[in-house]
Amino acid sequence: MSTSTSVPAPVATRSRFRWRVVDIVVASVLGVASGLIFLLWNIGYLGPKALLDPLLPGLQGLLDGPWLFAGVLGALVIRKPGAAIYTETLAAVVSALVGNQWGGFLTLEAGLVQGLGAEIVFLIVAYRLWSLPVAVLAGAGAALAGAVNNLILWYAGSDTTFTIVYLVSSVLSGAVIAGGGAWLIARGLARTGALDRFGSGRAARERV
């Protein structure tokens, strides 16, 4: 007679998706650290923007990526529902509290929208796939959501050329920098052993 026991699928799923204290702590650290990077980019992007603006209206969307990686990174590390929204929004909170040129409320709103854009991609794959292509799509999703939000709030009335160029440029930036960049950072962290308490860390160590 077999004495093995099995965990019902709904219970196992709830356990896999339930946030632990360590999940909250690490997601918070990632969010705050990302927010500090946001603060640097709030100033650093001005130089590249001055170069891009005269070339083609809307090309400044190429600079959006560094504001979008927090949500993708948080999701890749924590691998729980809500991680993308949480880390991206927290990073925006840090940026808003210190102060920036866009105002506190609009910064928080942007972070929430961008995090949601990434979260939807991970939701579509049922929080089961954490590959580079999925990360790239999540970065693109964050960028698309953020770009549409910016077009409504900051670029209302823009012509068709600007709108298309800005959307394409932003999505490319999000896919490469926020998606691919976050995936590389997550793998780098995992290889150090810092994420051994997470599925992301164990998976990376198994591939080594």
C-alpha positions as a Markdown table, in Angstrom:
| # | Residue | x | y | z |
|---|---|---|---|---|
| 1 | Met | 0.0 | 0.0 | 0.0 |
| 2 | Ser | 1.3 | 3.4 | -0.9 |
| 3 | Thr | 1.7 | 5.9 | 2.0 |
| 4 | Ser | 2.5 | 8.9 | -0.2 |
| 5 | Thr | 0.2 | 11.9 | 0.0 |
| 6 | Ser | -0.5 | 14.5 | -2.6 |
| 7 | Val | -1.5 | 18.1 | -2.1 |
| 8 | Pro | -4.7 | 19.1 | -3.9 |
| 9 | Ala | -4.0 | 21.4 | -6.9 |
| 10 | Pro | -5.9 | 24.4 | -5.6 |
| 11 | Val | -4.0 | 24.3 | -2.3 |
| 12 | Ala | -0.7 | 23.9 | -4.1 |
| 13 | Thr | -1.5 | 26.8 | -6.3 |
| 14 | Arg | -2.5 | 29.0 | -3.4 |
| 15 | Ser | 0.8 | 28.1 | -1.7 |
| 16 | Arg | 2.8 | 28.9 | -4.8 |
| 17 | Phe | 1.1 | 32.3 | -5.1 |
| 18 | Arg | 1.1 | 33.3 | -1.4 |
| 19 | Trp | 3.5 | 36.0 | -0.5 |
| 20 | Arg | 6.0 | 35.3 | 2.3 |
| 21 | Val | 7.6 | 37.8 | 4.5 |
| 22 | Val | 10.9 | 37.4 | 2.6 |
| 23 | Asp | 9.0 | 38.1 | -0.7 |
| 24 | Ile | 7.8 | 41.4 | 0.7 |
| 25 | Val | 11.2 | 42.3 | 2.1 |
| 26 | Val | 13.1 | 41.5 | -1.1 |
| 27 | Ala | 10.5 | 43.1 | -3.4 |
| 28 | Ser | 10.7 | 46.3 | -1.2 |
| 29 | Val | 14.5 | 46.4 | -1.5 |
| 30 | Leu | 14.2 | 46.0 | -5.3 |
| 31 | Gly | 11.6 | 48.7 | -5.4 |
| 32 | Val | 13.6 | 51.2 | -3.4 |
| 33 | Ala | 16.8 | 50.5 | -5.2 |
| 34 | Ser | 15.1 | 50.9 | -8.5 |
| 35 | Gly | 13.6 | 54.1 | -7.3 |
| 36 | Leu | 17.1 | 55.5 | -6.6 |
| 37 | Ile | 18.0 | 54.6 | -10.2 |
| 38 | Phe | 14.9 | 56.4 | -11.4 |
| 39 | Leu | 16.1 | 59.5 | -9.5 |
| 40 | Leu | 19.4 | 59.4 | -11.4 |
| 41 | Trp | 17.7 | 58.9 | -14.7 |
| 42 | Asn | 15.2 | 61.8 | -14.0 |
| 43 | Ile | 18.2 | 64.1 | -14.5 |
| 44 | Gly | 20.4 | 61.9 | -16.7 |
| 45 | Tyr | 17.9 | 61.5 | -19.5 |
| 46 | Leu | 17.9 | 65.3 | -20.2 |
| 47 | Gly | 21.1 | 65.1 | -22.2 |
| 48 | Pro | 20.1 | 62.3 | -24.5 |
| 49 | Lys | 16.7 | 63.9 | -24.9 |
| 50 | Ala | 18.2 | 67.2 | -26.1 |
| 51 | Leu | 20.0 | 65.2 | -28.8 |
| 52 | Leu | 17.0 | 63.1 | -29.9 |
| 53 | Asp | 14.3 | 65.8 | -29.9 |
| 54 | Pro | 15.6 | 67.6 | -33.1 |
| 55 | Leu | 16.1 | 64.3 | -35.0 |
| 56 | Leu | 12.6 | 63.0 | -35.1 |
| 57 | Pro | 9.5 | 64.0 | -33.0 |
| 58 | Gly | 8.6 | 61.2 | -30.7 |
| 59 | Leu | 12.1 | 59.5 | -30.7 |
| 60 | Gln | 12.4 | 60.4 | -27.0 |
| 61 | Gly | 10.5 | 57.3 | -26.4 |
| 62 | Leu | 13.8 | 55.4 | -26.7 |
| 63 | Leu | 14.7 | 56.9 | -23.2 |
| 64 | Asp | 11.7 | 55.4 | -21.4 |
| 65 | Gly | 13.3 | 52.0 | -20.7 |
| 66 | Pro | 15.2 | 52.9 | -17.5 |
| 67 | Trp | 11.9 | 53.9 | -15.8 |
| 68 | Leu | 10.2 | 50.6 | -16.6 |
| 69 | Phe | 12.6 | 47.8 | -15.5 |
| 70 | Ala | 11.5 | 47.7 | -11.8 |
| 71 | Gly | 8.3 | 45.9 | -12.4 |
| 72 | Val | 9.8 | 43.3 | -14.7 |
| 73 | Leu | 12.7 | 42.7 | -12.3 |
| 74 | Gly | 10.4 | 42.3 | -9.3 |
| 75 | Ala | 8.3 | 39.8 | -11.1 |
| 76 | Leu | 11.2 | 37.7 | -12.3 |
| 77 | Val | 12.7 | 37.5 | -8.8 |
| 78 | Ile | 9.6 | 37.1 | -6.7 |
| 79 | Arg | 7.5 | 35.1 | -9.2 |
| 80 | Lys | 4.2 | 35.9 | -7.4 |
| 81 | Pro | 1.1 | 37.8 | -8.6 |
| 82 | Gly | 1.3 | 41.5 | -8.0 |
| 83 | Ala | 5.1 | 41.6 | -7.9 |
| 84 | Ala | 5.4 | 43.7 | -11.0 |
| 85 | Ile | 2.9 | 46.3 | -9.9 |
| 86 | Tyr | 4.3 | 46.4 | -6.3 |
| 87 | Thr | 8.0 | 47.0 | -7.3 |
| 88 | Glu | 7.3 | 49.4 | -10.1 |
| 89 | Thr | 4.9 | 51.5 | -7.9 |
| 90 | Leu | 7.2 | 51.5 | -5.0 |
| 91 | Ala | 10.0 | 52.7 | -7.2 |
| 92 | Ala | 7.7 | 55.5 | -8.3 |
| 93 | Val | 6.9 | 56.3 | -4.7 |
| 94 | Val | 10.6 | 56.8 | -4.0 |
| 95 | Ser | 11.0 | 59.1 | -7.0 |
| 96 | Ala | 7.9 | 61.1 | -6.0 |
| 97 | Leu | 8.9 | 61.5 | -2.3 |
| 98 | Val | 12.3 | 62.9 | -3.2 |
| 99 | Gly | 10.8 | 65.1 | -5.9 |
| 100 | Asn | 10.9 | 65.3 | -9.6 |
| 101 | Gln | 9.7 | 67.5 | -12.5 |
| 102 | Trp | 6.4 | 65.6 | -13.0 |
| 103 | Gly | 4.8 | 66.0 | -9.6 |
| 104 | Gly | 4.0 | 63.4 | -7.0 |
| 105 | Phe | 0.6 | 62.1 | -7.9 |
| 106 | Leu | 1.4 | 61.8 | -11.7 |
| 107 | Thr | 4.6 | 59.9 | -10.8 |
| 108 | Leu | 2.7 | 57.4 | -8.7 |
| 109 | Glu | 0.0 | 57.0 | -11.3 |
| 110 | Ala | 2.6 | 56.4 | -14.0 |
| 111 | Gly | 4.3 | 53.7 | -11.9 |
| 112 | Leu | 1.0 | 52.0 | -11.3 |
| 113 | Val | 0.2 | 52.0 | -15.0 |
| 114 | Gln | 3.6 | 50.8 | -16.1 |
| 115 | Gly | 3.6 | 48.0 | -13.4 |
| 116 | Leu | 0.2 | 46.9 | -14.6 |
| 117 | Gly | 1.4 | 46.7 | -18.2 |
| 118 | Ala | 4.2 | 44.3 | -17.2 |
| 119 | Glu | 1.9 | 42.4 | -14.8 |
| 120 | Ile | -0.6 | 41.6 | -17.5 |
| 121 | Val | 2.0 | 39.7 | -19.5 |
| 122 | Phe | 3.0 | 37.5 | -16.5 |
| 123 | Leu | -0.7 | 36.9 | -15.9 |
| 124 | Ile | -1.3 | 35.8 | -19.5 |
| 125 | Val | 1.4 | 33.1 | -19.0 |
| 126 | Ala | -0.2 | 32.2 | -15.6 |
| 127 | Tyr | 3.0 | 33.1 | -13.7 |
| 128 | Arg | 4.7 | 30.0 | -15.0 |
| 129 | Leu | 7.1 | 31.2 | -17.7 |
| 130 | Trp | 10.1 | 33.3 | -16.7 |
| 131 | Ser | 12.2 | 33.1 | -19.9 |
| 132 | Leu | 13.9 | 35.9 | -21.7 |
| 133 | Pro | 11.1 | 36.2 | -24.4 |
| 134 | Val | 8.5 | 36.6 | -21.6 |
| 135 | Ala | 10.6 | 39.2 | -19.9 |
| 136 | Val | 11.0 | 41.1 | -23.2 |
| 137 | Leu | 7.2 | 41.0 | -23.7 |
| 138 | Ala | 6.7 | 42.3 | -20.1 |
| 139 | Gly | 9.1 | 45.1 | -20.7 |
| 140 | Ala | 7.2 | 45.9 | -23.9 |
| 141 | Gly | 3.9 | 45.7 | -22.1 |
| 142 | Ala | 5.1 | 48.1 | -19.4 |
| 143 | Ala | 6.3 | 50.5 | -22.1 |
| 144 | Leu | 3.1 | 50.3 | -24.1 |
| 145 | Ala | 1.0 | 51.1 | -21.1 |
| 146 | Gly | 3.3 | 53.9 | -20.0 |
| 147 | Ala | 3.5 | 55.4 | -23.5 |
| 148 | Val | -0.3 | 55.5 | -23.9 |
| 149 | Asn | -0.6 | 57.0 | -20.5 |
| 150 | Asn | 2.0 | 59.7 | -21.5 |
| 151 | Leu | 0.2 | 60.4 | -24.7 |
| 152 | Ile | -3.0 | 61.1 | -22.8 |
| 153 | Leu | -1.5 | 63.2 | -20.0 |
| 154 | Trp | 1.6 | 64.9 | -21.5 |
| 155 | Tyr | 1.2 | 64.7 | -25.3 |
| 156 | Ala | -2.5 | 65.3 | -25.9 |
| 157 | Gly | -3.2 | 66.5 | -29.4 |
| 158 | Ser | 0.0 | 65.1 | -30.9 |
| 159 | Asp | -0.1 | 64.3 | -34.6 |
| 160 | Thr | -0.1 | 60.8 | -36.0 |
| 161 | Thr | 3.6 | 60.8 | -36.8 |
| 162 | Phe | 4.6 | 61.7 | -33.3 |
| 163 | Thr | 2.2 | 59.2 | -31.8 |
| 164 | Ile | 3.5 | 56.3 | -33.9 |
| 165 | Val | 7.2 | 57.1 | -33.5 |
| 166 | Tyr | 6.8 | 57.6 | -29.8 |
| 167 | Leu | 4.9 | 54.4 | -29.3 |
| 168 | Val | 7.3 | 52.3 | -31.3 |
| 169 | Ser | 10.4 | 53.9 | -29.7 |
| 170 | Ser | 9.0 | 53.4 | -26.2 |
| 171 | Val | 8.1 | 49.8 | -26.8 |
| 172 | Leu | 11.5 | 49.0 | -28.2 |
| 173 | Ser | 13.2 | 50.7 | -25.3 |
| 174 | Gly | 11.0 | 48.8 | -22.8 |
| 175 | Ala | 11.6 | 45.5 | -24.5 |
| 176 | Val | 15.4 | 45.8 | -24.6 |
| 177 | Ile | 16.2 | 47.8 | -21.5 |
| 178 | Ala | 13.3 | 47.0 | -19.1 |
| 179 | Gly | 12.8 | 43.4 | -20.4 |
| 180 | Gly | 16.2 | 42.1 | -21.5 |
| 181 | Gly | 18.0 | 44.3 | -18.9 |
| 182 | Ala | 15.9 | 43.1 | -16.0 |
| 183 | Trp | 16.3 | 39.5 | -17.1 |
| 184 | Leu | 20.1 | 39.8 | -17.1 |
| 185 | Ile | 20.0 | 41.5 | -13.7 |
| 186 | Ala | 17.8 | 38.8 | -12.2 |
| 187 | Arg | 20.1 | 36.0 | -13.6 |
| 188 | Gly | 23.1 | 37.9 | -12.2 |
| 189 | Leu | 21.6 | 38.1 | -8.8 |
| 190 | Ala | 20.6 | 34.5 | -8.8 |
| 191 | Arg | 24.1 | 33.3 | -9.7 |
| 192 | Thr | 25.5 | 34.9 | -6.6 |
| 193 | Gly | 23.3 | 32.8 | -4.4 |
| 194 | Ala | 21.4 | 35.8 | -3.1 |
| 195 | Leu | 18.1 | 34.5 | -4.4 |
| 196 | Asp | 18.4 | 30.8 | -3.2 |
| 197 | Arg | 15.2 | 31.2 | -1.2 |
| 198 | Phe | 13.3 | 32.0 | -4.4 |
| 199 | Gly | 12.3 | 29.8 | -7.3 |
| 200 | Ser | 14.2 | 32.2 | -9.6 |
| 201 | Gly | 17.4 | 31.6 | -7.6 |
| 202 | Arg | 17.1 | 27.9 | -7.5 |
| 203 | Ala | 16.3 | 27.6 | -11.2 |
| 204 | Ala | 19.4 | 29.7 | -12.1 |
| 205 | Arg | 21.7 | 27.6 | -9.9 |
| 206 | Glu | 20.4 | 24.4 | -11.4 |
| 207 | Arg | 21.3 | 25.6 | -14.9 |
| 208 | Val | 24.9 | 26.3 | -13.8 |
